[in-house]
Amino acid sequence: MGLPPRQRGERHGDADRRGADRERRTPRRVPGRDFRLRILAGRETVRIEVTDTRDDRMPPECPAEPAPDAEAGRGLWLVEQLAAGWAANPRTGAPGKTVWAEVKVPSGA
């Protein structure tokens, strides 16, 4: 995508370091904080679903564009920009929610 090769490597390294740091600080499994990732591939769309047990915070329906110097808040804004559609739905029969997004498959892919 738009970054020169050197910058791409630097960005990738930064992400690797942050992920490694987070892994050391966060236990691998926290009781009551489970999640499930499901990917459904169709002919015209790919649907990505993340279900978690947290029902105290539902995502906003229309995420605000983050400030250029913001350290957080880009995840759902990017989903809003790139996905053909997305939403968050409360789970039925259990606590939590499912956030899903659908991305169109390019023709000829």
Buried (B, 14 or more C-beta within 10 A) or exposed (E): EEEEEEEEEEEEEEEEEEEEEEEEEEEEEEEEEEEEEEEEEEEEBBBBBBBBBEEEEEBEEEBEEBEEEEEEEEEBBEBBEEBEEBEBEEEEEEEBBBBBBBBEEEEEE
